[in-house]
Amino acid sequence: MEALHVDSQPHLVIVPSPGVGHLIPLVEFAKRLVALHNFSVTIAIPSNIPPTKPQRAVLTNLPSTIQPLFFPPISFNDLPENPKIETIIILSVTRSVPFLRDLFQSLIGKNHLAGLIVDHFSTDAFDVAIEFNVPCYLFFPPSAMNLSFALQMPSLDQIVAGEYRDHPELIQIPGCIPIHGKELQEPTQDRSDDAYKLLLHNCKRYRMADAIFLNSFPELEPEAIKALLEEEPGKPPVYPIGPLVRKDCSENEERADCLKWLDEQPKESVLFVSFGSRGALWRDQITELALGLEMSGQRFIWVVRKPKDETAVGLEGGGFSNPTSIGEGNKTLLARV
């Protein structure tokens, strides 16, 4: 009987949680692993809906050694009405674990499986890697401060009684300034909700990873990353590998103007303000933030999304007189997305 041929090229399986925001940096990470270390990669994408146009756009023109795969859509008919987005995201991965197991089974005889990489909502996939004796790694797309809090969250859950927003003392996060409990991310504000329970479940499993890859860099978050790099029993090593950004995006006039403006500013003088791909604010929140930023006198660049309650940004008369280049001495810049 002829022996089964196993490809000697190391192969990775990457599992992002649903949505394009976490897919982009993981695709960029995959490209680097392929180009610099000769890996081949399968990107396995869970979801509760068919593939979206933005997802497909990110996955076009990939190297032949990166193969995208969409798992079948997951049903959530059994969930209570209006579950939080974190619940949908995490359960999309959890309920796709059987598909991931089938994928591993199909790859194990033909490829040298070198590891599984998942993002911070996808740690239930670790069970499959452990079952097949494959190293598992956590890729953390948000900030170093967010990771520091996530690693601390299981301890905080035991220490803090009641809701975080009602906690009288400041929350201590290694490498970060103390903050009020009410300022923690929204999914942590209702500890009885499934979103909190699932988030906590994932945070507890971070320590199962063989290593954590962080999409940040020391120049951006020096104190938080310094704390994360300190050795601690049971904590995986943390590797800052960011920033992982799309380099194949088409250049446009606004991007060119933005970079030109940044080049004209003094070194380390500009504050970057962004609330991420899902961070749309209400009109009055934008106005208040605009006024506060302008009053601070700080140079800043602010990435502004359309308000939740309007079809246009409409910052004229809402804190800024010139919505493109504003403030005394041309010290601030807005970028609309």
Secondary structure, DSSP 8 states (H G I E B T S, - for coil): ------EEEEEEEEE--SSHHHHHHHHHHHHHHHHHH--EEEEEE--SSS--HHHHHHTTT--TTEEEEE------TTS-SS--HHHHHHHHHHTTHHHHHHHHHHHHTTEEEEEEEEETT-GGGHHHHHHTT--EEEEE-S-HHHHHHHHHHHHHHHH--S-GGG-SS-B--TTS--B-GGGS-GGGS-TTSHHHHHHHHHHHHGGGSSEEEES--TTTSHHHHHHHHS--TT---EEE------S-S---HHHHHHHHHHHTS-TT-EEEE---TT----HHHHHHHHHHHHHHT-EEEEEE---TT-SS---BTTTBSSSSEESTTS-EEEEE-
